[in-house]
C-alpha cells in the first residue's frame, strides 16, 4: 500500500493532521528546487503526491511564525477550515508534530522538541502575485490585473461581510495572494488574522507585526485592529497592481507615502492615465481610473475616510458610490 493510500482522501474530506514524514516525502525533504513562494510565515513548496499526477502546495511554517505562536495551531487550522470561497485559498490538510532533535547549545549537544508545522493547500500553479507584478517580470495585461483586483476584493468582502463576524486578515500583501492556472486570485497567509464577534468593531494589540509599507497608521502606531486595517493594505495592493510599481522600492520610505504621493501626482488626470496606458480602450481606461480612485481613498490616513469593502465592490462593478464621488471630481 502506498503512503498516499495510507493517508486516505487527502483533498476529498475535511483537513486532517498528517505526519511530518509524509510532508518530507512529497516535497523531496523540502528541497530548494521545489520552492515556489515564500512569505514572513514560511516557504511554500510544490508537493508531489506518491501517485505522481497530483500536486498540492505545502507551506512549511517558519519556527518563529506567528501562526503557531500565542494560540494553538489546531485553532488556527479550524479557522481556515471554515473559509470556503473562490477567492480564498483552500486548506486540504496540515501537519503539526513534535519531533526530537539533537542540537548544539553552549558547546554541548542537547535533545530538544521541535515542532514541524505545515499547511497544505490546493495547488496553485501561478504561485504568488509578487512574482508577476513588477517591471523585472513578464507583465500581466491590464484586464488580467483588473480581474485579480476584483477577485481579491470579492474574497475580502467574504471575510468582512459574509461570516458570522468579520475576519480581519491583517497581512494583505502581494506575497499573500496566490494565483491558480486561470489567474484567479486566492487570499492566503492567515497567520495574523483576527476573528471578530458580531458586535465587535475593533481590538488592540501591543504585538504589531506585518509589512510596514502596508500597515494602516492606526495599527502601526497604536496597535488598533479593525476591518479598516485591511482596507488600507488593500489600497496599497490595488495601487501596486494598477501601476506595476512596488510601494517600498525606496528603503527609507517606511510608510510608503512617497509611493502614494507619486501615484496621486502622476496619474491624476485622464491625460496622464492615457499616457501610461496607451493601448487600452475607453472601458479599460475607466477601469484604471476607478482603481486609482479606490486605491487612493483606501490609504487615507484617517480610518473614517476609507471606504468599506462593500463600497469598493460596488465601485468596481461600475456603480456610483457616494464616498468616491468627491475623489472623482
Secondary structure, DSSP 4 states (H G I P E B T S, - for coil): --HHHHS--TTTSS--B--HHHHHHHTTTT-GGGEEEEETTEEEEEEE-TTSS-EEEEEEE-TT-TTTSSS-HHHHHHHHHT---TTBPPEEEEEEEEEEEEEEETTEEEEEEEEEEEEEEE--TT-BGGGTSSTTSPPPPHHHHHHHHHHHHHHHHHHHHSSSS-EE-S--SGGGEEE-TT--EEE---TT-EEPPTT---EE-S---S-GGG--HHHHHH-EESHHHHHHHHHHHHHHHHH---TT-STT-TT-HHHHHHHHHHTSSHHHHHHHTTT--HHHHHHHHHHHHHHHHHT-SSGGGSPPHHHHHHHHTT---HHHHHHH-
